Amino acid sequence: MPRFCNVEITNMSESINHNGIIEKIDGGTVYVRIIQQSACSGCHAKSMCTASESKEKIIEVPDNSGKFHINEEVQLCGQSSLGLQAVLLAFVFPLIIVFAAIVTGTSMQWEETTSGLTGLLLLVPYYCILYFLRDKLKKAIHIYFEKTLIDKHIMILIAVISLGAIGAIGAVFLYAASKKFEVYEDPRIAQVQEVLPGANCGGCGYPGCGGFATACVKADTLDGLLCPVGGAPVMGKVATILGKEAASAEPMVAVVRCNGTCAARPRTNQYDGVQSCAIASTLYGGETGCSFGCLGYGDCVAACNFDAIHINLETGLPEVDEDKCTSCGACVKACPKNIIELRKKGPKSRRVFVSCVNKDKGGVAKKACANACIGCGKCAKECPFEAITVENNVAYIDYTKCRLCRKCVAVCPTGAIHELNFPPRKEAAPAVDADKIKPATAPKPAAPKADAPKTEAPKKESPKAEAPTANVTPNAATPKIETKEETIQNKSNSMLRTFRIGGIHPPENKLSAGKKITALAAPKQVIIPLSQHIGAPAQAVVKKGDLVKVGTLVAKAGGFVSANIHSSVSGKVTK
């Protein structure tokens, strides 16, 4: 199949090539039928082609060589510069004419509409000129036959070789870059990471076990570095790998500093939202009068990866399992009230700490929780090691200074200081009995001296007979000796008896102190707002005419941050 051309083009990149079949030969004109391909759509000279919009085109090519025949496959060629000429004639020059007309009209203070229309009208004679010069333009766009110098197989081979060369050059550059920017990693980091427990709890203060292993390798000593999960055994293995001395650190354990049980801290409201301490703490202070205590929704339980903390259903407070606790600190971070802290485990797991974080004044804290610290400072005065400080109406024991003497526990009036894993205390009752025995032992030495006269025995019986009467009064008085806890309880009971009929007793400094408490008459109408909380208002579930009683649900929570509303009175809904 011959493929020749009249003009030889040395640079293939400067030509536009297209395969076709000779349809007809008429004198010096060869008619070539071509099929439109993707290359044709991207040709810059397409606009000047006579059949650019059809899939099959007939191209007229002047040729007087007589070398070609009908139905012969040939290759059509044209210079790529012709495409640029076509773009200039079809688009660039018309755009220049319109722009020049707008600029000229603006300089002559014409309206924008007038200037634009003038530019468009000037295009009419321009395109008319192109129409009359179409024959000359057709000759200028010279299309000819070109010999195919490269076979398809050779093209494929060249492409493969080119891609291989590019890949080889890229590999060389990547190798050089890897050597240039290589980051050396100490192999001991991987060895240390293998002996770590792999909990990635962050209790060590680093982002995961990998970060802790890197810190151990780079550090000069292991002082201040401790894996709370692995403890001393794991740190011993790390020290062996690195050839360093393992830092000695006392084991820690999580401690819950709240003793507001359900019995000691009664509820004042009910929370119906999401059971999450983090969410509830942002909305309000809690279901009790203490806004500092545990909410009891178990965020600490969910954060613990070692199943070392659980909520006691009876007390409503979290309890820590010392045997499972690894002191990772996850529960400490999860508690929004900051009532959980890591403390020294102590010898034989013995610890003394203040189980309260209430910062209210003594009277307010005691009213909210019977086990609250009232900030009296007796424990700080009793401590001989200055381990107790009282700040913001609450005491705190520094475990680094505490010597576990437990003197503070005995003087605490509310029992807010807890002692764990200690042997039971000896009762102080024998000391009181010894004082009572002393008067009885005094007459005994005198009794043998007076044994000689037997007649005096009946005289001594009269005092003995009187002795029972004397002993009856002290015995009758002994029950009146009360402990501090009994005194507080009796005062609270008397207060309850005082307010049995209800009402509020104002302090003496109020103007109404001298007035009696009177019962107010029930109002005829009570308005219950549906927006008594932060967030979306509640949606009413009752309608006009419904009968409600005290505690009946009248409105249901209407959004994510909302709460149910119950009726505080009994009656009929009027509106």
C-alpha positions in Angstrom: 0.0 0.0 0.0 1.8 3.1 -1.1 1.9 6.2 1.1 3.7 9.0 -0.5 3.5 12.7 -0.5 4.5 15.6 -2.6 6.2 17.5 0.2 8.5 15.9 2.7 8.1 17.3 6.3 11.1 16.8 8.5 9.3 17.5 11.8 6.3 15.3 12.3 5.2 17.3 15.3 4.6 20.4 13.1 2.0 18.5 10.9 -1.6 17.3 11.2 -2.0 13.7 9.8 -5.1 11.8 9.0 -5.7 8.5 7.2 -8.2 8.3 4.3 -9.3 6.4 1.2 -9.2 7.8 -2.3 -12.9 8.1 -3.4 -12.4 9.7 -6.9 -9.7 11.2 -9.2 -10.8 14.0 -11.5 -7.9 15.4 -13.5 -5.5 17.1 -11.1 -7.8 16.8 -8.1 -7.9 13.7 -5.8 -11.0 13.3 -3.7 -10.2 11.5 -0.4 -12.8 10.1 2.0 -11.8 10.3 5.7 -13.6 9.2 8.8 -13.8 11.7 11.7 -11.8 10.6 14.7 -10.9 12.1 18.1 -7.9 13.9 16.5 -10.3 15.7 14.1 -12.3 17.1 17.0 -9.1 18.6 18.5 -7.8 20.0 15.2 -7.3 23.8 15.2 -8.2 23.9 11.5 -11.5 22.1 11.9 -13.5 25.3 11.4 -12.0 25.9 8.0 -12.6 22.2 6.9 -15.5 21.7 4.5 -16.8 18.6 6.2 -15.8 19.1 9.9 -19.3 18.5 11.2 -19.8 15.1 9.6 -18.3 11.8 10.5 -17.3 11.0 6.9 -15.6 13.8 4.9 -14.5 14.3 1.3 -11.3 16.3 1.1 -10.1 17.7 -2.2 -6.4 17.5 -2.7 -4.6 18.8 -5.8 -2.2 16.2 -7.3 -0.9 15.8 -10.8 1.5 13.0 -10.2 -0.8 10.2 -11.2 0.6 7.9 -8.7 -2.5 7.2 -6.8 -5.6 5.0 -7.5 -9.2 4.8 -6.4 -9.8 2.9 -3.1 -6.2 3.3 -2.2 -5.4 4.1 1.5 -3.4 7.3 1.8 -2.4 9.7 4.6 -3.4 13.4 4.4 -1.0 16.0 5.9 -1.3 19.6 6.8 0.8 22.1 8.7 -0.3 22.7 12.3 0.4 26.4 11.8 -2.7 26.6 9.6 -4.8 25.9 12.7 -3.4 29.0 14.4 -4.3 31.1 11.3 -7.8 29.8 11.3 -8.2 30.6 15.0 -6.9 34.2 14.4 -9.3 34.7 11.5 -12.4 33.1 13.2 -12.1 34.3 16.8 -9.2 36.6 17.6 -9.7 39.3 14.9 -13.5 39.5 15.6 -12.8 39.9 19.3 -10.3 42.7 18.6 -12.9 44.5 16.4 -15.6 44.3 19.1 -13.2 45.4 21.9 -11.9 48.3 19.8 -15.5 49.5 19.1 -16.3 49.4 22.8 -13.2 51.3 23.8 -13.8 53.9 21.0 -17.4 54.4 22.0 -16.5 54.8 25.7 -13.9 57.4 24.8 -16.6 59.2 22.8 -19.0 59.0 25.8 -21.4 56.6 24.1 -23.7 54.4 26.1 -22.5 50.9 26.8 -25.3 49.4 24.8 -24.5 51.6 21.8 -20.8 50.7 21.9 -21.6 47.0 22.1 -24.1 47.1 19.2 -21.6 49.0 17.1 -18.9 46.3 17.7 -21.4 43.6 16.7 -22.4 45.5 13.5 -18.8 45.8 12.5 -18.5 42.0 12.4 -21.0 41.8 9.5 -18.6 43.4 6.9 -15.7 41.4 8.4 -17.4 38.1 7.8 -18.5 39.2 4.4 -14.9 39.9 3.5 -14.0 36.4 4.6 -16.7 35.0 2.5 -15.5 36.7 -0.7 -12.0 35.6 0.1 -12.9 32.0 0.7 -11.1 30.7 -2.4 -7.8 32.3 -1.5 -8.1 31.0 2.0 -8.8 27.6 0.7 -5.6 27.6 -1.3 -3.7 28.9 1.7 -4.8 25.9 3.7 -2.8 23.4 1.7 -3.4 19.7 2.3 -1.1 17.2 0.7 -0.1 13.5 1.0 2.8 12.4 3.3 4.8 9.2 3.3 4.5 7.2 6.4 8.0 6.9 7.6 7.3 5.0 10.8 5.5 1.7 11.1 2.9 1.0 13.9 5.1 -1.6 15.5 8.0 0.8 15.5 5.8 3.3 17.2 4.8 0.8 19.9 8.5 -0.1 20.4 9.4 3.5 20.8 6.7 4.1 23.3 7.8 1.1 25.4 11.4 2.2 25.3 10.4 5.8 26.3 8.3 4.6 29.2 11.1 2.3 30.3 13.6 5.1 30.2 11.3 7.4 32.2 10.8 4.7 34.8 14.5 4.1 35.1 15.3 7.8 35.5 12.5 8.1 38.1 13.9 5.1 40.0 17.3 6.8 40.1 15.8 10.0 41.4 13.8 8.1 44.1 16.8 6.2 45.3 18.8 9.4 45.6 16.0 11.1 47.5 15.6 8.1 49.8 19.3 8.3 50.7 19.2 12.1 51.0 16.2 12.3 53.2 16.7 9.0 55.1 15.6 9.1 58.8 17.5 6.8 61.0 15.4 4.9 63.6 17.1 3.3 66.6 16.3 -0.4 66.5 16.0 -0.4 70.3 12.7 1.5 70.0 11.1 -1.5 68.4 12.6 -3.8 71.1 11.2 -1.6 73.9 7.8 -1.4 72.2 7.6 -5.2 72.1 7.9 -5.5 75.9 5.3 -2.8 76.6 1.7 -3.9 77.2 0.4 -2.2 74.1 -2.6 -0.7 75.9 -2.0 2.8 74.3 -3.8 4.3 77.3 -1.7 7.4 77.5 -1.2 7.0 81.2 2.5 7.5 80.8 2.0 11.0 79.3 3.0 10.0 75.8 0.8 9.3 72.7 0.7 5.5 72.9 3.4 2.9 73.6 5.4 3.9 70.5 5.9 7.5 71.8 6.8 6.1 75.3 9.3 3.7 73.8 10.9 6.6 71.8 11.1 8.7 75.0 12.8 5.9 76.9 15.4 5.4 74.2 16.2 9.1 73.8 16.3 9.8 77.6 19.6 9.7 79.5 17.9 8.1 82.5 14.6 6.5 83.2 13.7 8.9 86.0 10.2 10.2 85.6 9.3 7.5 83.0 6.9 4.9 84.1 4.4 2.6 82.3 1.4 2.6 84.7 0.0 -0.6 83.1 3.1 -2.7 83.2 4.5 -1.3 86.4 7.9 -2.2 87.8 8.3 -5.5 86.0 7.9 -3.9 82.5 10.2 -1.0 83.4 12.8 -3.6 84.5 12.7 -5.2 81.1 13.0 -1.8 79.4 16.0 -1.0 81.6 17.6 -4.3 80.6 17.2 -3.5 76.9 18.6 0.0 77.2 21.3 -0.8 79.8 19.9 1.8 82.2 18.7 1.7 85.8 15.0 1.3 86.2 13.4 4.2 88.1 11.7 3.1 91.3 8.1 4.4 91.4 5.4 3.6 93.9 2.2 2.0 92.5 -0.8 4.3 92.1 -4.5 3.6 92.1 -7.6 5.5 91.2 -9.6 7.0 94.1 -13.2 8.2 94.0 -13.4 11.4 96.1 -17.1 11.4 96.6 -19.2 9.7 99.3 -22.5 11.2 98.4 -24.5 8.0 98.5 -28.2 7.8 97.8 -29.0 7.8 101.5 -26.8 10.7 102.4 -27.6 12.8 99.3 -31.3 12.8 98.5 -32.5 13.7 95.0 -34.1 17.1 94.4 -35.0 16.6 90.7 -34.9 14.0 87.9 -32.8 14.0 84.8 -34.4 12.6 81.6 -31.6 13.4 79.1 -28.7 11.4 77.7 -27.1 9.2 80.3 -23.7 10.8 80.1 -21.8 12.7 82.8 -20.1 15.0 80.2 -23.4 16.0 78.7 -25.3 16.3 82.0 -22.6 18.4 83.6 -22.9 21.0 80.9 -26.6 21.4 81.5 -27.0 21.6 85.3 -25.4 20.7 88.6 -27.0 17.3 89.1 -30.1 15.6 90.6 -29.1 16.5 94.2 -28.4 19.6 96.1 -24.6 19.0 95.7 -23.4 20.4 92.4 -19.8 19.1 92.9 -20.5 15.4 93.5 -20.7 12.4 91.2 -23.4 12.3 88.6 -23.3 8.5 88.4 -23.9 8.0 84.7 -20.7 5.9 84.2 -18.4 7.9 81.9 -15.5 6.6 83.9 -16.7 3.0 83.5 -16.9 3.4 79.7 -13.4 4.9 79.6 -11.7 2.1 81.5 -10.2 -0.5 79.3 -9.4 -2.9 82.1 -12.8 -3.4 83.7 -11.5 -1.9 86.9 -14.3 0.5 87.8 -18.1 -0.1 88.2 -21.1 1.8 89.4 -22.6 0.5 92.7 -26.3 0.3 92.2 -27.0 0.8 96.0 -24.9 3.9 96.5 -24.9 5.2 92.9 -21.2 5.8 93.1 -18.3 4.3 91.1 -16.1 1.7 92.9 -12.5 0.9 91.9 -11.2 -2.7 91.8 -7.6 -2.3 93.1 -6.5 -5.6 91.6 -7.5 -4.6 88.1 -6.6 -0.9 88.2 -3.5 0.0 86.3 -3.5 3.7 87.1 -3.7 4.6 83.5 -5.7 7.7 84.3 -8.5 7.2 81.7 -11.2 7.5 84.3 -9.6 10.7 85.7 -9.8 12.3 82.3 -13.3 11.1 81.7 -14.8 12.5 84.9 -16.2 16.0 84.2 -16.5 16.7 88.0 -12.8 15.9 88.7 -13.7 13.7 91.6 -11.4 10.8 90.6 -7.7 11.1 91.1 -4.6 8.9 91.2 -3.1 8.4 94.6 -0.3 6.4 96.0 -1.5 2.9 96.7 0.3 2.8 100.0 1.8 0.0 102.0 -0.6 -3.0 102.1 -3.0 -0.8 100.0 -3.7 1.4 103.0 -4.8 4.9 102.2 -6.3 7.9 103.9 -8.1 10.6 101.9 -10.9 13.1 102.0 -13.9 11.7 100.1 -15.5 15.0 99.3 -15.0 17.8 96.8 -17.9 20.1 97.8 -16.6 23.7 97.9 -19.8 25.2 99.4 -19.8 26.5 103.0 -20.3 24.1 105.8 -24.0 24.6 106.3 -24.9 24.4 102.7 -22.7 21.4 102.0 -24.1 19.6 105.1 -27.6 20.2 103.9 -26.9 18.8 100.5 -25.0 15.8 101.7 -24.7 14.3 105.2 -21.2 13.0 104.4 -19.9 16.3 103.1 -16.8 18.0 104.3 -17.7 21.2 106.1 -14.2 22.7 106.1 -14.0 23.0 109.9 -10.2 22.5 109.8 -10.1 20.1 112.8 -8.2 17.6 110.7 -5.6 20.1 109.7 -5.0 21.1 113.3 -4.8 17.5 114.4 -2.3 16.4 111.7 1.3 16.4 113.1 2.8 16.2 109.6 1.1 19.2 108.0 -0.3 16.9 105.3 -3.8 18.4 105.3 -4.8 21.8 103.9 -8.2 23.4 103.8 -9.0 25.5 100.7 -12.3 26.6 99.3 -14.2 25.1 102.3 -12.9 21.5 101.6 -9.9 19.6 103.1 -7.3 17.8 101.1 -4.7 15.3 102.2 -1.3 15.3 100.5 -0.4 11.6 100.1 3.3 12.5 99.8 3.3 13.9 103.4 0.7 11.6 105.0 2.2 9.0 107.4 -1.1 7.2 107.9 -1.5 8.0 111.6 -5.3 8.3 111.2 -5.6 11.0 113.8 -7.6 13.1 111.3 -10.1 10.4 110.8 -11.1 10.4 114.5 -11.7 14.1 114.7 -13.7 14.5 111.5 -17.3 15.4 112.6 -19.0 14.2 109.3 -16.9 11.1 108.5 -15.7 12.7 105.2 -12.2 11.3 105.8 -11.9 7.6 104.7 -9.4 5.0 105.8 -9.0 1.9 103.7 -7.6 -1.5 104.5 -6.6 -0.6 108.0 -7.2 -3.0 110.9 -10.1 -2.2 113.2 -9.5 0.4 115.8 -9.5 -0.4 119.5 -12.5 0.9 121.4 -11.9 3.8 123.7 -14.4 2.4 126.3 -11.8 0.8 128.6 -10.3 4.2 129.3 -13.7 5.5 130.6 -14.2 2.3 132.7 -10.8 2.8 134.3 -11.8 6.2 135.5 -14.9 4.8 137.1 -12.9 2.0 138.7 -10.4 4.4 140.4 -12.9 5.6 143.0 -13.8 2.0 143.8 -10.2 1.0 144.3 -9.5 3.8 146.7 -11.7 2.4 149.6 -10.2 -1.1 149.2 -6.9 -0.3 150.9 -8.8 1.2 153.8 -11.1 -1.8 154.1 -8.5 -4.2 155.5 -7.5 -1.8 158.2 -11.1 -1.6 159.4 -11.7 -5.3 159.2 -10.9 -5.8 162.9 -14.0 -4.3 164.4 -16.8 -6.6 163.1 -19.4 -4.3 164.6 -18.6 -1.7 162.0 -19.7 -3.9 159.2 -23.4 -3.1 159.5 -22.5 0.6 159.7 -20.8 0.2 156.3 -23.9 -1.4 154.9 -25.8 1.9 155.1 -23.3 3.6 152.8 -23.4 0.4 150.6 -27.2 0.7 150.6 -26.8 4.4 149.6 -24.2 3.4 147.0 -26.8 1.9 144.7 -28.8 5.0 144.9 -25.7 7.0 144.0 -24.9 4.6 141.2 -28.4 4.9 139.8 -28.0 8.5 139.1 -24.8 8.2 137.2 -26.2 5.2 135.3 -29.3 7.1 134.5 -27.1 10.0 133.3 -24.7 7.9 131.2 -27.2 7.5 128.4 -27.3 11.3 128.0 -23.6 11.3 127.1 -23.8 11.4 123.3 -21.3 11.3 120.6 -20.9 14.1 118.1 -22.7 12.1 115.4 -25.6 11.4 117.8 -25.8 15.0 118.7 -26.0 16.0 115.0 -28.6 13.4 114.4 -30.7 14.5 117.4 -30.6 18.1 116.2 -31.8 17.0 112.7 -34.6 15.0 114.3 -35.7 17.9 116.4 -35.6 20.1 113.3 -37.8 17.6 111.5 -40.3 17.7 114.4 -40.2 21.5 114.4 -41.1 21.6 110.7 -43.6 18.7 110.7 -46.3 21.0 109.4 -44.1 22.3 106.6 -42.7 25.8 105.8 -39.4 27.6 106.0 -38.0 29.1 109.2 -36.2 32.3 108.3 -33.0 33.3 110.1 -33.1 35.8 112.9 -31.8 38.6 110.7 -34.8 38.5 108.5 -37.7 41.0 109.0 -40.2 38.1 109.2 -38.3 36.3 111.9 -40.9 37.1 114.6 -43.9 36.1 112.5 -45.6 32.7 112.5 -45.6 30.4 109.5 -49.0 30.5 107.8 -50.3 28.2 105.1 -51.2 30.0 101.9 -54.5 29.2 100.2 -54.3 27.2 96.9 -54.6 29.5 93.9 -57.6 29.1 91.5 -55.3 28.9 88.5 -51.7 27.8 88.1 -49.7 28.5 84.9 -47.0 25.9 84.2 -44.4 27.1 81.7 -43.2 24.6 79.1 -39.8 26.2 78.9 -38.3 25.6 82.3 -34.9 24.4 81.1 -32.1 25.0 78.8 -32.8 24.0 75.2 -36.0 23.3 73.3 -39.3 23.8 75.0 -41.3 20.7 76.0 -44.2 19.6 73.9 -47.6 19.6 75.7 -49.2 16.1 75.9 -52.5 17.3 77.5 -55.3 19.3 76.0 -58.0 21.6 77.2 -60.5 19.9 79.4 -58.1 17.1 80.6 -58.0 16.3 84.3 -54.5 16.1 85.8 -53.1 15.1 89.2 -49.9 16.0 91.0 -47.1 14.3 89.2 -49.0 13.8 85.9 -46.8 14.3 82.8 -48.1 17.4 81.0 -45.3 18.1 78.6 -42.7 15.8 77.0 -39.2 16.6 76.0 -39.2 18.3 72.6 -35.5 18.1 71.6 -32.0 16.8 72.3 -31.6 19.2 75.1 -35.0 19.2 76.8 -36.8 17.8 79.8 -40.2 16.4 80.7 -42.6 18.6 82.8 -45.0 17.2 85.4 -47.9 18.9 87.0 -47.3 20.3 90.5 -51.1 20.6 91.3 -54.3 18.7 90.6 -57.0 20.2 88.5 -58.5 20.7 85.0 -56.6 22.1 82.0 -58.3 25.3 80.9 -55.9 26.5 78.2 
